[in-house]
Amino acid sequence: MKDSLNRPVSESLKEYARGIAGGLLFSFPLLYTMEVWWAGFIASPAQLILLVITTYLLLLGYNRYAGMREDASWRSVFVDSVEEMGIGLALSFGVLLMLGRISLSGMSVEELMGKVIVEAMAVSIGVSVGTAQLGADSGGSEEEGSAGEVGGQDEGSRTGSLGTAVLALCGAILVGGNVAPTEEILMIAVEADPVHVLLMAVVSLLLSTVVMTFSDFKGTNPKPDKVTAYSIIHDTCISYIVALAASAFVLWFFGRFENMSFWNAFAQCITLGVLSSLGASAGRLLIK
Amino acid sequence: MENLKEKEEVKDKKNLLEWAVFWLGLALLLSIFTYLGYQVYNHKPSPPEILVEYWPEPSEAQPNRYRVVVRNTGGETAESVLVELVLEQGGEEVEKAELQLNFVPQGSKREGWVNFSQKPAAGATVSARVASYQKP
């Protein structure tokens, strides 16, 4: 069906519908969180630019290593990522307008743009995951049948360290991003004793190990037969480091490190790390 | 091999709708970058600058009501803005009414009302001042 000369419009409409559903599914919690609206007008223009660029890179990575048409060329990946951002911006604008969080009069352009941009970044990652995931049943099996030869070459790129890290990053942002902007992370981190923080770090590592060693999510690729101690430690380390880096970036963006002692900033990273490490390990298996 | 390559190219082909979405998305992104770039270029870090306007706006239930419009013309958002309206009569402070606003972002305005318990008599003056605000 896909081999016809041009993709039929109905097909792309379906894909957009999946993207929109996915975008909203994954980003509604953020669209309904007031700290995220505040971030829209507190963030400086330079921070917003950095956020847009980072999100675009994430989209590129996700579309390259996990997108629905994983056999697509880089050109196609670039084009798709721009499309997803456009949809994300439009959706974010529409939902915020519906919720009365932005208004076209009496509100400065800075405030309006800031809110829309910050929310749109979460939405566009959701759109990307939605397009890839919600259509996986029909598209995936079909493609495997028709393009088996591409599959072989694909395995290699998907299990590579870079691919793993990119998917872990997307999972960490997707799961961790939902709670990162809330005050609760700050509250937990500030009130935690060192022993609590240590416990959180240990639990994160345990969760990652358990997820990667024993879970077999439906629809994921069968694991390689040999699960050695080395591979477990290697995978756990990658996903925890990626999770902590993602946590640090998101927390920094929401201004949680300003005027903080090193210990408090560190404790916040570990606190959020519990969630994002689960996202990095489980999300990585689920969203690929 | 050639056949495979051809197939890939076909798969990459996009229809008009997809190109339209792409170009619209690109235009949106580019305009955002232009706007933000302009902002970065012109951005001078400056503290919040809060202006207060107020005028009587009596209602049936609240005859001594004042409408308060707060604007921030500075370069940064102000959090927890506390505005005080003071009623003075014969040079003496008679009553004080407060308005608390969560956030006043830069360039934006927020509105509210305050009520005095007594009607400002003839010759009375009402003055406003911004008591405090914090950096978010």
HADDOCK unambig.tbl for C-alpha pairs under 7 A between the chains (distance, minus, plus):
assign (segid A and resid 2 and name CA) (segid B and resid 11 and name CA) 6.94 0.50 0.50
assign (segid A and resid 3 and name CA) (segid B and resid 10 and name CA) 6.85 0.50 0.50
assign (segid A and resid 3 and name CA) (segid B and resid 11 and name CA) 6.61 0.50 0.50
assign (segid A and resid 5 and name CA) (segid B and resid 10 and name CA) 5.94 0.50 0.50
assign (segid A and resid 6 and name CA) (segid B and resid 13 and name CA) 5.80 0.50 0.50
assign (segid A and resid 6 and name CA) (segid B and resid 14 and name CA) 6.21 0.50 0.50
assign (segid A and resid 6 and name CA) (segid B and resid 15 and name CA) 5.98 0.50 0.50
assign (segid A and resid 7 and name CA) (segid B and resid 13 and name CA) 6.99 0.50 0.50
assign (segid A and resid 7 and name CA) (segid B and resid 14 and name CA) 6.16 0.50 0.50
assign (segid A and resid 7 and name CA) (segid B and resid 15 and name CA) 5.98 0.50 0.50
assign (segid A and resid 8 and name CA) (segid B and resid 15 and name CA) 6.99 0.50 0.50
assign (segid A and resid 9 and name CA) (segid B and resid 15 and name CA) 6.69 0.50 0.50
assign (segid A and resid 9 and name CA) (segid B and resid 17 and name CA) 6.76 0.50 0.50
assign (segid A and resid 41 and name CA) (segid B and resid 105 and name CA) 6.14 0.50 0.50
assign (segid A and resid 42 and name CA) (segid B and resid 77 and name CA) 6.11 0.50 0.50
assign (segid A and resid 45 and name CA) (segid B and resid 36 and name CA) 5.45 0.50 0.50
assign (segid A and resid 45 and name CA) (segid B and resid 39 and name CA) 6.20 0.50 0.50
assign (segid A and resid 45 and name CA) (segid B and resid 40 and name CA) 5.66 0.50 0.50
assign (segid A and resid 46 and name CA) (segid B and resid 40 and name CA) 5.90 0.50 0.50
assign (segid A and resid 49 and name CA) (segid B and resid 33 and name CA) 6.91 0.50 0.50
assign (segid A and resid 49 and name CA) (segid B and resid 36 and name CA) 6.72 0.50 0.50
assign (segid A and resid 72 and name CA) (segid B and resid 12 and name CA) 6.55 0.50 0.50
assign (segid A and resid 76 and name CA) (segid B and resid 12 and name CA) 6.21 0.50 0.50
assign (segid A and resid 79 and name CA) (segid B and resid 22 and name CA) 6.52 0.50 0.50
assign (segid A and resid 82 and name CA) (segid B and resid 22 and name CA) 6.15 0.50 0.50
assign (segid A and resid 82 and name CA) (segid B and resid 25 and name CA) 5.86 0.50 0.50
assign (segid A and resid 82 and name CA) (segid B and resid 26 and name CA) 6.12 0.50 0.50
assign (segid A and resid 83 and name CA) (segid B and resid 21 and name CA) 5.88 0.50 0.50
assign (segid A and resid 83 and name CA) (segid B and resid 22 and name CA) 4.69 0.50 0.50
assign (segid A and resid 83 and name CA) (segid B and resid 25 and name CA) 5.48 0.50 0.50
assign (segid A and resid 85 and name CA) (segid B and resid 25 and name CA) 6.53 0.50 0.50
assign (segid A and resid 86 and name CA) (segid B and resid 24 and name CA) 6.91 0.50 0.50
assign (segid A and resid 86 and name CA) (segid B and resid 25 and name CA) 3.84 0.50 0.50
assign (segid A and resid 86 and name CA) (segid B and resid 28 and name CA) 6.71 0.50 0.50
assign (segid A and resid 106 and name CA) (segid B and resid 108 and name CA) 6.48 0.50 0.50
assign (segid A and resid 106 and name CA) (segid B and resid 109 and name CA) 6.24 0.50 0.50
assign (segid A and resid 107 and name CA) (segid B and resid 108 and name CA) 5.01 0.50 0.50
assign (segid A and resid 107 and name CA) (segid B and resid 109 and name CA) 6.69 0.50 0.50
assign (segid A and resid 108 and name CA) (segid B and resid 107 and name CA) 5.15 0.50 0.50
assign (segid A and resid 108 and name CA) (segid B and resid 108 and name CA) 4.88 0.50 0.50
assign (segid A and resid 111 and name CA) (segid B and resid 105 and name CA) 6.76 0.50 0.50
